[in-house]
Amino acid sequence: FWVARQRVEGGALRVVFAVEFPEIAEGLQPRHRFMSAYEQRKEVPDRNFQYLLFAAEPYETVAFKIPNRPIDKTEGLFWTEWDPVKMVFTLQLQYEP
């Protein structure tokens, strides 16, 4: 996987996640979801963070701990893409300034 962070005009933080799933089950596409710090059971909950989860069979779920700030879901700022040739799932998010 790789993660890229960038400050954009206006000071907002944009983050791009790319996760490889080379052995994903045929015909499936990876999924993502946001999870609150209070749902997880690995660490003491911290309201300043949330988790971004990626899942695909036969893999274990991958989680990234990210700031718990409002995400701008305007078209073009929040998007996902599955590349079935490279077997890479990409998600871009941008926090509200």
PESULTA-V524730 format. One record per residue. RES is the residue in one small letter. SS is DSSP state (@ for helix, = for strand, . for the rest). PHI is phi in whole degrees, 0 to 359 (NA if undefined). BURIAL is 1 if it has 9 or more other C-alpha atoms within 8 Angstrom, else 0. Layout:
RES_SS_PHI_BURIAL ; RES_SS_PHI_BURIAL
This chain:
f_._NA_0 ; w_=_213_0 ; v_=_227_0 ; a_=_237_0 ; r_=_241_0 ; q_=_210_0 ; r_=_273_0 ; v_._252_0 ; e_._307_0 ; g_._94_0 ; g_._88_0 ; a_._290_1 ; l_=_263_1 ; r_=_251_1 ; v_=_229_1 ; v_=_241_1 ; f_=_247_1 ; a_=_230_1 ; v_=_238_1 ; e_=_273_1 ; f_._228_1 ; p_._295_0 ; e_._244_0 ; i_._300_1 ; a_._299_0 ; e_._302_0 ; g_._83_0 ; l_._260_0 ; q_._232_0 ; p_._300_1 ; r_=_237_0 ; h_=_224_0 ; r_=_198_0 ; f_=_262_0 ; m_=_231_1 ; s_=_288_1 ; a_._298_1 ; y_._277_0 ; e_._279_0 ; q_._280_1 ; r_._234_0 ; k_._266_0 ; e_._228_0 ; v_._294_0 ; p_._302_0 ; d_._230_0 ; r_._295_1 ; n_._279_0 ; f_=_229_1 ; q_=_223_1 ; y_=_236_1 ; l_=_252_1 ; l_=_252_1 ; f_=_236_1 ; a_=_222_1 ; a_._198_1 ; e_._289_1 ; p_._260_0 ; y_._276_0 ; e_._288_0 ; t_._291_0 ; v_=_257_0 ; a_=_233_0 ; f_=_241_0 ; k_=_273_0 ; i_=_232_0 ; p_=_300_0 ; n_._269_0 ; r_._236_0 ; p_._299_0 ; i_=_256_0 ; d_._280_1 ; k_._261_0 ; t_._299_0 ; e_._305_0 ; g_._95_0 ; l_._260_1 ; f_._238_1 ; w_=_206_1 ; t_=_231_0 ; e_=_209_0 ; w_=_249_1 ; d_=_259_0 ; p_._288_0 ; v_._279_0 ; k_._276_0 ; m_._61_1 ; v_=_237_1 ; f_=_256_1 ; t_=_241_1 ; l_=_227_1 ; q_=_244_1 ; l_=_226_1 ; q_=_224_1 ; y_=_283_1 ; e_._295_1 ; p_._293_0
